[in-house]
Amino acid sequence: MTPSDKPHAAEPAQFPCGSYTVSAAGKVVVSSLPANFPRVIMEVIGKVVLSAFASAREMDSPVTELAADFAGLEVRARDVTGGAIIFITPQTY
């Protein structure tokens, strides 16, 4: 067996790091996340974030920033006029 015949160990999954902006409709406007990060996931997160900000406004609660830890990722979002900016980073333990 030559070195090239050996099975290669799988690379560990790398969590994405970057940010993106969603419009008021939840569509991704601009992103610095890796191209392989699914746009549909960005839009789902964006719609949840926008919904949370809208609910806070309906309750007259001045929420302008959200933070959540989910599946190894830190998700932070800021309310901006006409949408939100969302930051995705790997969790640090």
N, C-alpha and C positions, 0 to 999 in steps of 0.2 A: 504494500500500500504506500503510495507516494503522498507527500504532504497535501497535494491538491485533491487527493481522493478522500481525505478526511471530511466528515460532515462538519459543517460550520455551525457554531453556536448561534442561536437566535439573538439578535440585538435586543436589549431591553427597550420597552416602549418609552418614548420620550414624550413628556407632556408638553403641550404648546405653551408659548408665552407671547403675548402681544395684546393688542386692543383693537376694537372696532366700534364704529358708530352705526346706529340704526335710526331710520327715519321714524316719524310718528306712526307710520303704518307697520313698523317692524321690519322693514327691508334693510339689508346691509348696504350702507352707503360707501364706506371705505374700511379697509382692514389691514392690519400689519401682522395678522396671524399667518402661520405657514399655509401655503396653498392646499395642503392635504387635509386641513381642518375643515370638516364638512360645513358648507354654507347653511344647510338646513338646520344644523345644531345651533349655529350662530343666530339664526332667525327665531328658533324656538326659545332660546335664552332671552333674546331681545324682547319677544312678545311677553314673556313672563315678567321681565323687568318693567316694561312699559305699563303692564297691568297693575303691578304693585305700586308704581308711582301714581297712577290714575286713582287707585283705591285710596291712597293716602290723601290725595287732593280732595276727594269726595268727603273724607272725614275731617277736613280742615286740619290735617296734621302736616307740619312742614318737613316732610321727608325729602331730602335731595340726594341722598347717597344710600346704597344698599351694599351689604357684604354677605357672601355665602361661601361655605366650603362644601364642595361636592366632588366625590369620586376622585380625590387626589388633586383637585384644582381649587384655587381661590378665584371666586368670581366677585368682582367689585364693579358697581355701576353708579354713574352720576346722571342725574336728570339734567338735560340741557333743553333749551327751547326747541321744540319740534322733534324730540327724540331722546336718545341716551347714548352715552359713551360707556363701553363695557371693557373692563380689563380682565384678562385671563392670565393667571400665573400658576405654576406648580405649587402645591402646598409644601411648606417647609415644616418639618417635624422636629 
